[in-house]
Amino acid sequence: MIIIPAVDIKDGKCVQLVQGQPETEQVVIENPAEVAKDWERRGANILHIIDLDGAFGDKEKNLDLIKKIVNEVNVPIQMGGGIRTKEDAVNLLKIGVDKVILGTVAIENPEIVEELSSEFGSSRIIVALDSKDSKVVIKGWSEKTSKSAPEFGKIFEKRGAGEILFTNVDFEGLLKGFDTKPLLDLLNAVNIPVIYSGGVTSIEDIEKLSKTDVSGVVIGSALYKGKIDFEESLKCVAFGACKN
């Protein structure tokens, strides 16, 4: 299992939001490129970057900053936020983003997943499944679909997605832990790697995830607020040295 630090960008700054809602910034750091490089220096093997301005409708606002991060870090970057068309995804892949994260656009137009995976390889295509009350939600978690994450997971595995990013919206950003059952249901439904996000607050949470088949975990607020020590989390995964 890989520990993946989150670098969420809004107004050119690194931020952490509560439940993904605008104007709920709890962490604001001035230089996202330096934040990204610091995570790399501390041992991150991959970075999770979300363009929140893109997600909220302005996909050009942070483009130069994203290019800067891509050029200045050496570890792979998985990125989402504001990808509304195939062209948006292609542009990110062409500037050096290693993996694109497709959310609403994949749910509304599954053919995009098939086209991108065929053109660029499945390993570069991640589909985000955000689950609330056992159903996948889209459009900034404002609209509920009729299908569960396991149902969509099977669909996108057949379409060629290389990975699933599963976010448990019921716990995201609240720093209160999480329920593993929705994750386990998804893991049992698909054979491609699943990355988890949502509510990871302690080393004990990481230990709990390490006992599942999840391939990675994205952590944001808990790292920035000091509830999880990054180096300790790496040791926990690598050596089973979690503190109880």
C-alpha positions in Angstrom: 0.0 0.0 0.0 1.3 3.4 -1.0 0.8 6.6 1.1 -0.1 9.4 -1.3 0.0 13.0 0.0 -2.7 15.3 -1.4 -1.8 18.7 -2.8 -5.1 20.5 -3.5 -4.7 23.8 -5.3 -7.0 26.8 -5.1 -6.2 30.4 -6.0 -2.6 29.4 -6.5 -2.3 28.0 -3.0 -2.3 24.6 -1.3 -5.5 24.2 0.6 -7.6 21.6 2.4 -11.4 21.9 2.3 -14.0 20.4 4.6 -16.3 18.0 2.6 -14.9 19.5 -0.6 -16.9 22.7 -0.2 -15.7 26.1 -1.4 -14.8 28.7 1.3 -14.1 26.0 3.9 -10.3 26.2 3.8 -8.7 24.9 7.0 -5.2 24.8 5.7 -3.7 27.4 3.4 0.0 27.2 2.2 1.4 29.8 -0.2 3.6 27.7 -2.5 2.1 24.4 -3.8 5.2 23.7 -5.9 7.4 23.8 -2.7 4.8 21.7 -0.9 5.0 19.1 -3.6 8.8 19.1 -3.6 8.8 18.7 0.2 6.6 15.6 0.0 9.0 14.2 -2.5 12.0 15.0 -0.3 10.3 13.3 2.6 9.8 10.0 0.7 6.5 10.3 -1.3 6.5 7.9 -4.3 3.6 9.6 -6.0 1.6 12.8 -5.5 -2.2 13.4 -5.7 -2.9 16.8 -7.1 -6.4 18.3 -7.5 -7.1 21.6 -9.3 -10.0 22.8 -7.2 -10.4 26.0 -9.3 -10.7 23.6 -12.3 -13.3 21.6 -10.4 -15.2 24.8 -9.7 -15.1 25.9 -13.3 -11.8 27.7 -14.1 -9.4 25.1 -15.5 -6.9 27.7 -16.8 -6.3 29.5 -13.5 -3.6 27.1 -12.2 -2.3 25.7 -15.4 1.1 27.4 -15.2 1.5 26.3 -11.6 0.6 22.7 -12.5 3.2 22.7 -15.3 5.8 24.0 -12.8 5.1 21.2 -10.4 5.3 18.6 -13.2 8.6 20.0 -14.2 10.1 20.3 -10.8 9.2 17.0 -9.1 10.5 13.6 -10.2 7.9 11.3 -8.7 4.7 10.5 -10.7 1.7 12.8 -10.4 -1.9 11.7 -10.5 -4.2 14.6 -11.1 -7.9 15.5 -11.3 -10.1 18.5 -11.1 -11.8 20.2 -14.0 -11.4 17.4 -16.5 -14.7 17.7 -18.4 -13.7 16.5 -21.9 -11.3 14.0 -23.5 -9.2 17.0 -24.7 -8.8 18.2 -21.1 -7.4 14.8 -20.1 -5.1 14.6 -23.2 -3.7 18.1 -22.5 -2.7 17.0 -18.9 -1.1 13.8 -20.1 0.8 15.6 -22.7 2.3 18.2 -20.3 3.6 15.3 -18.2 0.9 14.4 -15.7 1.4 10.6 -15.3 -2.2 9.7 -14.5 -5.5 11.5 -14.9 -8.4 11.1 -12.6 -11.8 11.1 -14.3 -14.9 11.8 -12.2 -18.2 13.1 -13.5 -17.0 13.0 -17.1 -16.5 9.3 -16.9 -19.9 8.6 -15.3 -21.6 10.7 -18.0 -19.6 9.5 -20.9 -17.9 6.1 -20.2 -16.6 5.9 -23.7 -13.9 8.5 -22.8 -12.4 6.0 -20.4 -12.2 3.4 -23.2 -10.7 5.9 -25.7 -8.1 7.3 -23.3 -7.0 3.9 -22.1 -6.7 2.7 -25.6 -4.6 5.7 -26.7 -2.4 6.2 -23.6 -2.6 2.9 -21.7 -4.9 1.8 -18.9 -2.2 2.5 -16.3 -2.6 6.2 -16.9 -6.3 6.3 -16.4 -8.0 6.5 -13.0 -11.7 6.7 -12.5 -12.9 8.4 -9.4 -15.9 6.9 -7.6 -17.2 9.1 -4.9 -19.7 7.4 -2.6 -22.3 8.9 -0.4 -25.1 6.9 1.3 -24.0 3.9 -0.8 -24.5 5.6 -4.1 -21.9 7.3 -6.4 -22.2 11.1 -6.5 -21.1 13.5 -9.2 -20.9 17.2 -10.0 -19.0 18.2 -6.8 -21.0 15.6 -4.8 -24.2 17.5 -5.5 -25.9 14.9 -7.6 -26.6 11.2 -6.7 -26.5 8.5 -9.3 -28.5 5.3 -9.2 -25.5 3.0 -9.0 -23.1 2.0 -6.2 -19.3 2.1 -6.4 -19.1 -1.7 -6.9 -21.5 -1.5 -9.8 -19.6 1.4 -11.5 -16.3 -0.3 -10.7 -17.2 -3.3 -12.8 -18.3 -1.1 -15.6 -15.1 0.9 -15.7 -12.9 -2.1 -15.3 -14.4 -3.5 -18.5 -14.0 -0.1 -20.1 -10.2 -0.2 -19.5 -9.7 1.9 -16.4 -6.3 1.1 -14.8 -7.3 2.1 -11.3 -10.2 3.2 -9.2 -10.0 6.1 -6.7 -12.7 5.5 -4.1 -13.6 8.4 -1.9 -15.9 7.8 1.0 -17.7 11.2 1.0 -19.5 10.5 4.2 -16.2 10.8 6.0 -14.1 13.0 3.7 -12.4 16.0 5.4 -14.0 15.4 8.8 -11.0 13.7 10.5 -13.2 11.2 12.3 -12.1 7.9 10.8 -14.1 5.8 8.4 -16.1 2.7 7.8 -14.3 0.0 5.8 -17.3 -1.9 4.5 -18.0 0.3 1.4 -14.3 -0.1 0.5 -14.3 -3.8 1.0 -17.4 -4.2 -1.1 -15.7 -2.4 -4.0 -12.5 -4.4 -3.6 -14.5 -7.6 -3.8 -16.2 -6.4 -7.0 -13.1 -5.5 -9.1 -9.7 -6.9 -10.0 -8.0 -3.6 -10.8 -6.2 -1.6 -8.1 -8.2 0.6 -5.8 -6.9 3.7 -4.0 -8.8 4.9 -0.9 -9.6 8.4 0.3 -11.8 9.8 3.0 -11.6 10.2 6.8 -8.0 8.8 7.3 -7.0 10.4 10.6 -4.6 8.2 12.4 -1.8 5.7 12.1 -4.4 3.2 13.3 -6.5 4.0 10.2 -3.5 3.4 8.0 -2.9 0.0 9.8 -6.6 -0.9 9.2 -6.3 -0.1 5.5 -3.0 -2.0 5.2 -4.8 -5.2 6.1 -7.1 -4.9 3.1 -6.1 -5.2 -0.6 -6.2 -1.5 -1.2 -3.3 -0.3 -3.3 -2.9 3.2 -1.9 -4.4 5.8 0.3 -4.6 9.5 -0.4 -4.2 11.6 2.8 -4.7 15.4 3.0 -5.9 17.2 6.1 -4.5 14.6 8.6 -1.0 15.2 7.3 -1.2 19.0 7.1 -2.7 19.2 10.6 -0.1 16.9 12.1 -2.6 14.1 13.1 -0.5 11.7 11.0 3.3 11.8 10.8 4.2 11.1 7.2 7.5 9.3 7.9 5.8 7.2 10.6 3.1 6.3 8.1 5.7 5.1 5.6 7.3 2.9 8.3 3.9 1.6 9.3 3.3 0.4 5.7 6.8 -0.8 5.0 7.6 -2.6 8.2 4.3 -3.0 10.0 5.6 -0.6 12.6 2.2 1.0 13.4 1.8 2.3 16.9 -1.3 1.1 18.7 
